[in-house]
Amino acid sequence: MKELYKTLLWGSILFVMLFSITSCEDYLEKEEEALVSEEVAFKNFMNFQGFIEEIYNCIPDKQKSYWTTSWNWGEDEIMNPAADWHMVNQIDIGNFWSWQAGRLAQNGSWLDKDNADPTSTDKFNHAIWPHAWYSIRKANMGLANLDLMTDATQEEKDLIAGQLYFFRAWWHFQLMQYFGGLPYINEVLPAGEQLTLPRMTYQECADLAGADFAQAAKLLPIDWNNTRPGSQTSGKNQLRINKIMALGYLGKNYLWAASPLMEHGAQTGGSMTYNYNAEYSAKAAEAFGELLNLVESGQTQYSLAEFNYEDIYNHKAAAGATSKYSDIFYTTGQNWLMPGSTEAIFRGPSSDANGSNWGTSKTFGPKVQGLVEHDNIIHQPTANYVNLYGMANGLPLDDPASGFDPNYPFQNRDPRFYHDIVFDGFQYVNASMPAEMEHLRYAGLHTGGLMREPSNGSRSGYFIQKLVPHTANKYDGVYNWSGNLHVYLPYMRLGDIYLMYAEAAAAAGGATYSASNFSKTAEGAINTLRDRVGAGHVAATFTSSPELFLDEVRRERAVELSFEGFRFNDLRRWLLLTEEPYNIKTSQEFDRVEDVTFFEENDPRDARVSNFREEVILTRKFGKKHYWLPLKISDTSMYPEFEQNPGW
């Protein structure tokens, strides 16, 4: 991983001297020997690539951007009271200003930092807002100087231009999805001149971003290893921008533009939640279709990771497991191998693998009697979100035909439930424990259980083990150096592409719609993911109605992408953020019927419970203004055309 990270920083320090966005006075104070001429900077592939590497370096690692952080801001997650200063709690109380540096008690938001530094290799120094404007300017500088690349082949020129077009669009998209339409900057703005660029509509921005993503897809290869320049770093090109990444974001850009929020504007009431822009939806489906056709015909390095939840549920060591699904999110015992498996499409650098042990990996389990050491910060799934995990037959829990029995609530669930969720009676610790700690071996998550104390246990009745293994505890010690635990969440993976294709196709023409360049229908794409995990196909009762099918697509998206940081933006773009039941967070309450010896001898999935019910922990009181984050007052005060989002 260290070598890959060094490769991503080819010569970039050379270009910081010339192209860092600082004031004219700062630039003029540079020593004469520190200046590099444009002719040298952009002359050949190696030099130009060094200029681009700094943009890669700017991509934040949202899981590890501070000692502890949060990225699940929908109704999917809740944290314990010690984490009240985190973004997830601030979102809960409607304080959307908290994304801005200095608005939290600590510097824990990955959207903004007061110490942002594009040249730094410290994971704490990167954030979306400051780095987006910096990287957009760099991309424009590079595109404006392509004609200076005289000592290069056409292949090298295409690789350079393709990356620049991609990054100009990608950084704009990162801003647009949180703030709405902004000025789309596609030229180098003169320093010192008064800005007057007005904010565009979201869809106007999406059109320009789409053109850049499409151009990048035309210029870039599927695999850098198969190019002459890429052969120089063969085996270390996984993070380099390629055609598949460009097609993926081209489709995502158009699907977001098609979504109800972007089509109809912010409003309360979910009446427009099924009303997408059909033209943008079809364009999104075509982009995803091209990508998926390349994947399924074996022309790419990507494939769906294998899934075998029994290997994880039965506590087999990672090295002996047949499943690589968990490798998308974390790796253990693999010499700090960067997570992603065959499925991760877009990732940024991960400069400090072991650093995740001191933040992310220690914030997913109970702190009861020191079971998991470190800060008393705990990510927990809400019960209302866990209920989206349906049954193994593919039906949602509330479907009369599903077979769900509240007396046996953990039986026959979607296999991803057992991979992702820690529930009552689950064997939390595998290693030997002192006799006085044995009562903590099996998760006590029933009402009044040992792991239900709000301050150091679960407020909701569940824990998450999807992103970090439950063996990251004091006794199993996977978070120790010897465990080689590396945690990283990809920005885009192949499973998401199938989901977005299904949504775009469904919005364009229903469950039976397919793109012109891909044979699978929207329904077929969802069933591909369910086949991967061994869950039942979408039932005919859902495919016969466009609205019911979209509901099932959205539920599938919630389950497959759970806790990966997508839910907040999904609820917003679907115009559901303000609507019940998407504005509540609940706990699972129930009484144990079995005593602890049952779990020593039986599978906790078969445990019988009584009085199974939900209780509301909090209700989020949102209005129309909460569909967009507020811009910085210092920025909206620069000139009248850069106006604040409504309501803020």
HELIX and SHEET records of a PDB file:
HELIX    1   1 LYS A    2  THR A    7  1                                   6    
HELIX    2   2 SER A   12  PHE A   19  1                                   8    
HELIX    3   3 CYS A   24  LEU A   28  1                                   5    
HELIX    4   4 GLU A   32  ALA A   34  5                                   3    
HELIX    5   5 GLU A   38  ALA A   41  1                                   4    
HELIX    6   6 PHE A   45  ASN A   57  1                                  13    
HELIX    7   7 PRO A   81  ALA A   83  5                                   3    
HELIX    8   8 MET A   87  ASP A   92  1                                   6    
HELIX    9   9 PHE A   96  TRP A   99  5                                   4    
HELIX   10  10 LYS A  123  ASN A  125  5                                   3    
HELIX   11  11 ILE A  128  ALA A  144  1                                  17    
HELIX   12  12 LEU A  146  LEU A  148  5                                   3    
HELIX   13  13 GLN A  154  PHE A  179  1                                  26    
HELIX   14  14 TYR A  202  LEU A  219  1                                  18    
HELIX   15  15 TRP A  224  ASN A  226  5                                   3    
HELIX   16  16 ARG A  228  SER A  231  1                                   4    
HELIX   17  17 LYS A  243  ALA A  258  1                                  16    
HELIX   18  18 PRO A  260  HIS A  264  1                                   5    
HELIX   19  19 ALA A  278  GLU A  296  1                                  19    
HELIX   20  20 TYR A  309  TYR A  313  1                                   5    
HELIX   21  21 ALA A  318  GLY A  320  5                                   3    
HELIX   22  22 TYR A  325  ILE A  328  5                                   4    
HELIX   23  23 ASN A  354  TRP A  358  5                                   5    
HELIX   24  24 THR A  360  LYS A  362  5                                   3    
HELIX   25  25 VAL A  368  GLY A  370  5                                   3    
HELIX   26  26 ALA A  383  VAL A  386  1                                   4    
HELIX   27  27 PRO A  415  ASP A  420  1                                   6    
HELIX   28  28 ALA A  435  LEU A  440  5                                   6    
HELIX   29  29 TRP A  481  GLY A  483  5                                   3    
HELIX   30  30 LEU A  494  GLY A  509  1                                  16    
HELIX   31  31 ALA A  522  VAL A  533  1                                  12    
HELIX   32  32 ALA A  540  THR A  543  1                                   4    
HELIX   33  33 PRO A  546  GLU A  560  1                                  15    
HELIX   34  34 ARG A  567  ARG A  573  1                                   7    
HELIX   35  35 VAL A  596  GLU A  601  1                                   6    
HELIX   36  36 PRO A  604  ASP A  606  5                                   3    
HELIX   37  37 LYS A  624  TYR A  627  5                                   4    
HELIX   38  38 ILE A  633  THR A  636  1                                   4    
SHEET    1   A 2 GLU A  77  MET A  79  0                                        
SHEET    2   A 2 HIS A 379  PRO A 381 -1                                        
SHEET    1   B 2 TYR A 330  THR A 331  0                                        
SHEET    2   B 2 HIS A 486  VAL A 487 -1                                        
SHEET    1   C 2 ALA A 344  PHE A 346  0                                        
SHEET    2   C 2 MET A 492  ARG A 493 -1                                        
SHEET    1   D 2 ILE A 421  VAL A 422  0                                        
SHEET    2   D 2 PHE A 463  ILE A 464 -1                                        
SHEET    1   E 2 ILE A 584  ARG A 592  0                                        
SHEET    2   E 2 VAL A 609  THR A 619 -1                                        
END                                                                             
